[in-house]
Amino acid sequence: MSAPASKPEVRTSIPRADFGRVSVFFGEKTGKYPDGNQVIVRGSDTRAAFDTPIVSNYIGPEFDATELVVLGHVHEDHMAGLHRLPHAPVHVHEADVEAARSWDGLVAAFGITDQARIPQMLENFQRDLFYAPRPDAQSYVDGASWDFGQVRVRAFHMPGHTAGHCVLLVEPEGVAFIGDIDLTGFGPYYGDASSSLGGFRRSLARLPEIPAKVWITSHHRGVYTDREQLLRDLGAYEAKLVERDQRLLAMLGDKPQTLEQLVEQRLLYPRGYDAPWIEDAERRTISQHLDELVAHGRVRADEAGVYRPG
């Protein structure tokens, strides 16, 4: 595997927000994919980073002094700064750790079936996201905590987006990094091999229980300091799941269809949008919704795998 691209130049104009010993450096368009928002925690003993999005490559000494990294979950866009920290320990939830340790592990987590496109995918990630695996990544479990001196971090396992997705809470600041429960207009993403629609539903229900007063998303929204606004956006985000059910029922109302026919029509992405994972993500997303709809008696399937309204 070739090395990632050379280190970019430091920028002096990255927007940021500070909450006691926690700082947020905002990526392009408030961390819109492929970028993200970088969280740095300055304990009296240890400086730690939560994830390492593209923007981490441009922060300079405040990021490069990081002594420990905690990944809330593993995707290529959350590993883009790890190459700058070759000696910092990297901690990953046990359900995602293999995806951090090797390219094969990440591909397996994605569930890519078109093997011919994997080399190009790797090349793109190395060029655009400075991708480099971390075979030394250490695993943690739900409830894990880190004491960095005057601040403590606790991990809340919130799976769905990935099997190991976690919310990281900094105490006593009351700052919760909620990662890719990002509350974007796109809605929840659970299209990987390790993802779970049911898990995502349960995580969304639990999110308001976390004792925080500031919530930071990996992408797009950035920072919430108003709990009522957070809850409104969380409701709209969760409503995307209902909307997807309704769209599938409408497709099946037009005519009975197989899973592959539904995949061709697309539920998540517009037709013509191309990436190596798109068809697999559509297939897994649609199949999870169909399983729920069948279980609730709203859809039925015959022996030939043709779905129709129940």
Residue pairs with C-beta under 8 A, 6 or more apart in sequence:
1 103
1 122
1 133
2 126
3 83
3 126
3 132
4 83
4 126
4 130
4 131
4 132
5 126
5 127
5 130
7 57
7 83
7 84
8 57
8 58
9 58
10 58
10 59
10 60
11 58
11 59
11 60
14 25
14 26
14 55
14 58
14 59
15 25
15 26
16 23
16 24
16 25
16 26
17 23
17 24
17 26
17 222
17 223
18 24
19 173
19 175
19 214
20 173
20 175
21 41
21 42
21 43
21 150
21 151
21 170
21 173
22 39
22 40
22 41
22 42
22 151
22 170
22 173
22 175
22 214
23 39
23 40
23 42
23 62
24 37
24 38
24 39
24 40
24 216
24 222
24 223
25 37
25 38
25 40
25 55
25 56
25 59
25 62
25 63
26 37
26 55
26 222
27 35
27 36
27 37
27 38
27 53
27 54
27 55
28 35
28 54
28 55
29 35
29 220
30 37
30 219
30 220
30 221
30 222
31 37
31 53
31 55
31 217
31 218
31 219
31 220
31 222
32 219
32 220
33 77
33 219
34 54
34 76
34 77
34 80
34 128
34 129
35 53
35 54
35 55
35 77
35 219
36 51
36 53
36 54
36 55
36 77
36 78
36 80
36 218
36 219
37 53
37 55
37 216
37 217
37 218
37 219
37 222
38 49
38 50
38 51
38 52
38 53
38 55
38 56
38 59
38 63
38 81
39 49
39 50
39 51
39 168
39 175
39 177
39 216
40 47
40 48
40 49
40 50
40 62
40 63
40 66
41 47
41 48
41 49
41 50
41 148
41 151
41 153
41 170
42 151
43 147
43 148
43 149
43 150
43 151
44 148
44 149
44 150
45 147
45 148
45 149
46 67
46 68
46 146
46 148
46 149
47 65
47 66
47 67
47 68
47 148
48 66
48 67
48 68
48 69
48 70
48 146
48 148
48 153
49 56
49 63
49 66
49 68
49 69
49 70
49 81
49 85
49 88
50 69
50 70
50 71
50 72
50 168
50 177
51 69
51 71
51 72
51 78
51 79
51 177
51 179
51 218
52 63
52 69
52 78
52 79
52 80
52 81
52 82
52 84
52 85
53 77
53 78
53 80
53 81
53 218
54 77
54 80
54 81
54 129
54 130
56 63
56 80
56 81
56 84
57 80
57 81
57 84
57 130
63 81
63 84
64 84
64 85
66 85
66 88
67 88
68 88
68 89
68 90
68 91
68 146
68 148
69 82
69 85
69 88
69 89
69 90
69 91
70 91
70 140
70 146
70 153
70 155
70 168
71 78
71 79
71 90
71 91
71 92
71 93
71 96
71 100
71 137
72 78
72 165
72 166
72 167
72 168
72 177
72 179
72 180
72 218
73 93
73 96
73 161
73 162
73 164
73 165
73 166
73 179
73 180
74 92
74 96
74 97
74 99
74 100
74 106
74 109
74 162
74 164
75 162
75 180
76 106
76 125
76 129
76 131
77 129
78 218
79 100
79 129
79 131
79 132
79 133
79 134
80 129
80 130
80 131
81 130
82 90
82 132
82 134
83 130
83 132
89 136
89 138
90 100
90 134
90 136
90 137
90 138
91 137
91 138
91 139
91 140
91 144
91 146
92 99
92 100
92 137
92 138
92 139
92 140
92 164
93 139
93 140
93 141
93 142
93 155
93 157
93 164
93 165
93 166
94 139
94 140
94 141
94 164
95 159
95 162
95 163
95 164
95 194
96 109
96 162
96 163
96 164
96 165
96 194
97 137
97 138
97 139
97 164
98 105
98 108
98 109
99 105
99 106
99 108
99 109
99 162
99 194
100 106
100 133
100 134
100 137
101 133
101 134
101 135
101 136
101 137
102 133
102 135
103 122
103 133
105 133
106 133
107 118
107 121
108 193
109 162
109 163
109 192
109 193
109 194
110 192
110 193
110 277
110 280
111 192
111 193
111 194
111 277
111 280
111 284
112 118
112 121
112 276
112 277
112 280
113 279
113 280
114 276
114 279
114 280
117 276
118 276
120 276
121 276
121 277
122 131
125 131
126 132
140 155
141 155
141 157
142 155
142 156
142 157
142 166
143 154
143 155
143 156
143 157
144 154
144 155
145 152
145 153
145 154
145 155
146 152
146 153
151 170
151 171
151 172
151 173
152 170
152 171
153 168
153 169
153 170
153 171
154 168
154 169
154 171
155 166
155 167
155 168
155 169
156 166
156 167
156 168
156 169
156 206
156 210
157 164
157 165
157 166
158 165
158 166
158 167
158 178
158 179
158 181
158 203
158 206
158 207
159 165
159 196
159 199
159 200
159 203
160 181
160 188
160 190
160 195
160 196
160 197
160 198
160 199
160 200
160 201
160 202
160 203
160 204
161 179
161 180
161 181
161 188
161 189
161 190
161 195
161 200
162 180
162 192
162 194
162 195
163 194
163 195
163 196
163 199
164 194
165 179
165 180
165 181
165 203
166 179
167 176
167 177
167 178
167 179
167 181
167 207
167 210
168 176
168 177
168 179
169 175
169 176
169 177
169 210
169 211
169 212
170 176
170 177
173 214
174 211
174 212
174 213
174 214
175 212
175 213
175 214
175 215
175 216
176 210
176 212
176 214
176 215
176 216
177 216
177 218
178 207
178 215
178 216
178 217
178 218
179 217
179 218
180 189
180 217
180 218
180 219
181 188
181 203
181 204
181 207
181 217
181 237
182 217
182 218
182 219
182 220
182 221
183 217
183 220
183 221
183 230
183 233
183 234
183 236
183 237
184 217
184 219
184 220
184 221
184 237
186 240
186 268
187 237
187 240
187 241
187 243
187 244
188 200
188 204
188 237
188 238
188 240
188 241
189 195
189 268
189 281
190 196
190 197
190 199
190 200
190 284
190 285
190 288
191 268
191 277
191 280
191 281
191 282
191 284
191 285
192 277
192 281
192 284
193 280
193 284
195 284
196 288
197 241
197 285
197 288
197 289
197 292
198 288
198 292
200 241
201 238
201 241
204 234
204 237
204 238
207 234
208 230
208 231
208 234
213 225
213 227
214 223
214 224
214 225
215 223
215 224
215 230
216 222
216 223
216 224
217 223
217 224
221 233
224 230
224 233
244 267
244 285
244 289
245 289
245 292
245 293
245 298
247 267
248 262
248 267
248 286
248 289
248 290
248 293
248 299
249 293
249 298
249 299
249 309
251 257
251 262
251 265
252 262
252 299
252 307
252 308
252 309
253 309
256 306
256 307
256 308
257 306
257 307
258 304
258 305
258 306
258 307
259 283
259 286
259 287
259 290
259 305
259 307
260 283
262 286
262 290
262 307
263 279
263 282
263 283
263 286
265 271
266 282
267 282
267 285
267 286
267 289
268 281
268 282
268 285
269 278
269 281
269 282
290 299
290 301
290 307
293 299
293 310
294 300
294 301
294 307
294 310
297 310
298 309
298 310
299 307
299 308
299 309
299 310
300 307
300 308
300 309
300 310
301 307
301 308
302 308
